Amino acid sequence: MPNESNQIHAIGIDISSVESFFEAKKKSILKAERITGPKRILDSFKAWLKYKNIQNHQFEFISTDKLNNFIDLLKKVEKKTIVFSGGDPLWFGIGRLLIQNFPISKLYFEPAATSFQLAFSRLGKPWQNTQWISLHGRDPLPFEKAIKKLPSSLVVLTDSKRGGAKEVYQLIHSLGLEGKYEFWNFERLGYSNERIIEINSIEDFPTSIDPLHLVILFKKEEPLIESK
């Protein structure tokens, strides 16, 4: 459990149950002086405060959307801080950045289901043998190396600034592997307007894809050849 020495409490949130989550963590949250997280989560939290008529607690709010500014503000003035994070803060999340900038004695982490866990649950598929890779600000070469090994499934954390899901599809097309994999795109998982679509060709791509998305590739089963 977090204690007074844990200056920064990073809490993962399963977006699909955000309101009940705030209620369950109410005691810890209301002890904080500063609430931080992505703007979409902060907006949900402020709406919850208003709904619960919690007006006598003045929080300082800081968005984590601009990470360098966020870290500078946390270092500038020490306050009891909650850091909201989608999923697990220590899985391709803000946890690594916090560890790089603060002593572990000041940190406490609480994970929730990751976006890729939610994705597998939506399709009813096991994920213990899956592989994953992040394209955030990275060269696509690691993805090429991973997909050439023909994993049974591969989670791709996309970088929407570089093309996102379409970039991934173009990569597997250029490698001649699009026929070997099912291509699933997951948008805004856990939100009321989440969208899950299987894409079978470049012509199948919707005109717009939400920046909050990820891709999972499932290796297609080889057709059985009947013996004569």
C-alpha angles and dihedrals in degrees: 000000000000117000137188092280091059097087093176122045112192111198125189116218130207097216092207090072102029099139094049088044093059089048092051092049095040096115094054095040095053090055090063126095096198130041120196137174144107113324092247091058094042089052090053091048093050090049089052091050090052093046091050090045092235101161104140095074116080112204128187106228123208125178117224092205089101100047100188092053090045094055092045091053092049091052094045097064125015113227136154099271137194116201112197115205133176109248118334115358089207096053108078086318142114093285094087092054092049091051090051092054106033135043113260089239088070094050135080123180130203116181131207130188112303122235091253091053089054089048093054091046091054090057095039093237128141114242106189093107099041124117126215141198136183123225094186106136091336139123112257093234094096088053091052091051091049097048094045088064086064099229117197088242134001127195113209118197098207131215106224090194089066099044102285117208094003091056089053092050092049090051095054089044091053089051092050092241103114091100092055097056141056107228116214125183121199121195129189094348112204095019122110090249098048115148129203120186137168111223118206102176141007087260089060094066114115117239090250135023122197112247088233098076144113136197130226122193119203119194110238118238114251111248114252114249111217115223116234 
